[in-house]
Amino acid sequence: MIGALTLLLLFQLAGEILAHAFALPLPGPVIGMALLFATLALRGGVSDDLRSTANGLLQHLSLLFVPAGAGVMIHFARIGGEWPAILGALVASTALTLIVTALVLRLLLRGKEQPPS
């Protein structure tokens, strides 16, 4: 478990280093997650230790929302003042997500309908 946690943190660190070194607009943990995915894809799968550690983290994922909830409550007045912009961003991003999901699904289903040659 310690080895798997170390591996996860090392990929996050690598992502942070790349994000800062190249001034990338993506967060370091996202870059690290992409690097981890690429590594696991090249290796052909996930080790049992990493799988059990990841499942353990996912089971307790709700605990990670406590600091975010506390931050929202601390800045509640600011959120109240900027609610139209927040609401607009939420509606626009939700609509965009639905549109992109529908287009990807349509593309994938179109490829599945064609009989193999």
N, C-alpha and C positions, 0 to 999 in steps of 0.2 A: 504494500500500500504506500509506503514512504517513497519507494522508487517511482511509482506511478504518479504520485503527487509532485514529485520533483520533476518528472518529465513534463507534466502539464505546466508547471511554473516556468520551466526552461523555455518552452515554446512561447509562453506569454512574454517572457523577457526578450526573446529573439524578436518577437513582433514589436515590442516597445522600442528596441534598439533600431530596427529598420524604419519604424515610423518617424523617430526623431532624426535619424541619420539622413533620410531622404526627404524630410518634411512632407510626408504623405498625409493626405486628408482623412485617412482611415485610422481608427483607434488601434493601438498596439495589440490588444487582446484579439481583435478580429483578424489581424494579420497573422498572429500566432496560431489561431484556430485554423486558418487556411493552410499554414505550413504543416500543422499537425495532420490535417486531412490529407494533404499531398503525401506526407511521409507514410501514413497508414495505408493509403491507396497503393503506393509503391511496394510496401511490405506485404500487401495482400490481406491485411486484416488487423484486428485488434487483439492484443494479448489478453489472457484471462485476468491478469492482475489489473491492467488498465481498465478492462470492462467492469470489473467489480468495484473499482474505485470510482469510476464515472457513475455507475448506478447508485452508489452510496451518496455521491454529491447531488445527483438529481433527486433522490428521495428527500433531501433536506433543502431543496432549492428555495422553498418558501421562506426560509430563514434569511435569505439574502435580500428579500424585499422589505425587511424591517427597517434597515437604514434608509432606503429610498422613501418609504412611507413617512419616516421621521423628517426627512428633508422636505417633503411636500408640506408637512404641517408647519415646519419652521418658516417656509416661504409662502404660506397660504395667502397673505395679503397681496403679495406680488402677483401670484397666480390669479387672484380675484380681479386685479387691475388689468391683466392681459388676457382675460378669458376669451375675447373674440378671436384673437390671433391663434390661441391654442386650439379652440374649437375648429377654426378654419383649417389649421394644419392637420388635425385629427381626421376631419371629414375628407379632405383632399388626399391624404395618405391612404386612408381606408379605401376610397374609390379607386385610386391608382393601383393598390394591391389587388383588388377584385378584378380590375380590367386585365392586369398582367397575368394573373392566375388563370382567368378565362382564356386568354390568348395562348398561353402555354399548354393548357389542357386541350384546346382545339388542335394545336399543332401536334401534340402527342397522340391524340386519338386519330388524326388524319393519317399519321404514319402507321398506326396499328391496323387500320382498315384495309390497307393494301395487302393482298395475298403475297406470300413469299414466292420468289421466282425459282 
